[in-house]
């Protein structure tokens, strides 16, 4: 989807401050190799806002990769199977900005990929202080260890991810849940 800050409904959730996202859209955090972690319940606009920031970064000439956590884990699992894990990790490490959406969206990520915590840690560790990562999640920090099933590794990943990061918490009701539904056929 072509999501921009101009197409975001700023009137729906008054806790979301537009200037904060406009500042991110300048790309300064990418230049400084700062991460962004966006935490909030489903439907509050996290993905729209970060896709808009990603599109702005592209317009500024940055190389941006957008993926979901589940898709990234599928790629890393396949790379482990075909012995291309090192190259795949290098691919994820090379982007100026890596946007990982839907972290914690579904436990299936971890259940179908026993190495999920290790893979996610490796991606974050390869990027640490070299390139920016945006992680979009509905899992609060204190639940990462339980979610990933490896508390020490989850804490090591979190430590690297939030080191100097911009951390944004969005509260509020779901935009999708309150949007008028389509008329019945």
C-alpha positions in Angstrom: 0.0 0.0 0.0 1.1 3.5 -0.7 0.8 4.9 2.9 1.8 8.5 3.5 1.6 10.9 6.5 -0.9 12.9 4.4 -3.2 10.0 4.1 -3.2 9.2 7.8 -6.3 10.1 9.8 -4.7 12.4 12.4 -8.1 13.2 13.9 -9.0 9.6 15.0 -6.5 9.2 17.8 -5.5 12.4 19.5 -2.6 10.7 21.4 -0.6 10.4 18.1 1.4 13.6 17.6 2.0 14.4 13.9 5.3 16.4 14.5 7.0 13.3 15.9 6.3 11.3 12.7 7.2 14.3 10.5 10.6 14.4 12.3 11.1 10.7 11.6 10.2 11.4 7.9 13.2 13.7 7.6 15.4 10.6 7.8 17.7 12.2 10.4 17.4 9.1 12.6 18.6 6.9 9.7 21.6 9.2 9.2 22.4 8.8 12.9 21.8 5.0 12.8 19.1 5.2 15.4 16.4 2.5 15.8 12.7 3.1 16.3 10.4 0.8 18.2 6.7 1.4 17.9 4.5 -0.5 20.4 0.7 -0.5 20.4 -2.3 -2.7 20.0 -3.6 -3.8 16.6 -5.4 -1.2 14.5 -4.0 2.0 16.0 -2.0 3.0 12.9 1.5 1.7 13.6 2.0 0.1 10.2 0.6 3.1 8.2 2.8 5.5 10.1 6.0 3.5 9.6 5.3 2.7 6.0 4.9 6.4 5.5 8.3 7.0 7.2 9.8 4.3 5.0 8.4 5.9 1.8 9.8 9.3 2.9 13.2 7.6 3.4 13.1 6.2 -0.1 12.3 9.6 -1.5 15.4 10.9 0.4 17.6 8.3 -1.3 17.9 5.7 1.5 17.7 2.0 0.7 14.7 0.7 2.6 13.4 -2.9 3.2 9.9 -3.5 4.6 9.0 -7.0 5.8 6.9 -8.7 8.4 8.5 -10.7 11.1 6.9 -13.9 9.9 8.2 -13.4 6.3 11.7 -12.6 7.5 11.7 -15.7 9.7 10.6 -17.8 6.7 13.4 -16.4 4.6 16.0 -17.1 7.4 14.7 -20.6 8.0 14.9 -21.4 4.2 18.4 -19.9 4.2 19.5 -22.1 7.0 18.2 -25.1 5.1 20.0 -24.2 1.8 23.1 -23.1 3.6 22.8 -19.4 2.6 22.1 -18.0 6.1 25.3 -15.9 6.1 24.4 -14.3 2.8 20.8 -13.7 3.9 21.9 -12.1 7.1 24.3 -9.9 5.1 21.3 -8.9 2.9 19.3 -7.8 5.9 22.3 -6.0 7.3 22.9 -3.9 4.2 19.7 -1.8 4.1 19.9 1.7 5.4 16.5 1.1 7.0 14.9 -2.2 7.8 11.3 -2.1 8.8 10.0 -5.2 10.5 6.3 -5.2 11.0 4.0 -7.5 13.0 6.6 -8.6 15.5 4.6 -10.7 18.0 1.5 -10.6 15.8 1.1 -14.3 16.0 2.9 -17.0 18.1 3.1 -19.1 14.9 6.4 -17.3 14.1 8.0 -18.9 17.1 6.2 -22.2 17.0 7.0 -22.9 13.3 10.6 -21.6 13.7 12.3 -22.9 16.8 15.4 -20.7 15.9 13.2 -17.5 15.8 14.9 -15.8 18.7 18.4 -16.6 17.4 17.5 -15.4 13.9 16.0 -12.2 15.1 19.0 -11.6 17.4 21.4 -12.2 14.5 19.6 -9.6 12.3 19.6 -7.0 15.0 23.2 -7.7 16.0 24.4 -7.4 12.4 22.7 -4.0 12.1 23.5 -2.7 15.6 25.0 0.9 15.4 25.5 0.5 11.6 22.0 0.9 10.2 18.5 1.8 11.5 15.8 -0.6 12.2 12.1 0.1 12.8 10.4 -2.7 14.8 6.6 -2.5 14.9 5.0 -4.7 17.6 2.0 -5.3 19.8 4.2 -7.1 22.4 5.4 -4.9 25.2 9.1 -5.3 26.2 8.5 -7.2 29.4 6.8 -10.0 27.4 9.5 -10.5 24.7 11.3 -13.3 26.6 8.1 -15.3 27.0 7.1 -14.6 23.4 10.4 -15.7 21.9 10.8 -18.6 24.3 14.4 -17.6 25.1 14.5 -14.9 27.7 18.3 -14.3 27.8 18.5 -14.0 24.0 15.4 -11.9 23.8 16.9 -9.5 26.4 20.2 -9.3 24.4 18.2 -8.5 21.3 16.1 -5.9 23.1 19.2 -4.4 24.6 20.8 -3.8 21.1 17.5 -2.7 19.6 16.6 -0.1 22.2 20.2 1.2 22.7 19.6 4.9 22.0 16.3 4.1 20.1 13.3 6.3 19.7 10.6 4.4 21.5 7.0 5.3 20.8 3.9 3.8 22.5 0.6 4.3 20.9 -2.6 3.8 22.9 -6.1 4.0 21.8 -8.8 2.2 20.0 -8.6 0.4 16.7 -9.2 2.5 13.6 -10.3 -0.6 11.7 -12.7 -1.7 14.4 -14.5 1.6 14.4 -14.5 2.2 10.7 -18.0 2.0 9.1 -18.5 -1.5 7.6 -19.4 -2.2 4.0 -23.2 -2.6 3.4 -24.5 -6.1 3.2 -25.0 -7.5 -0.3 
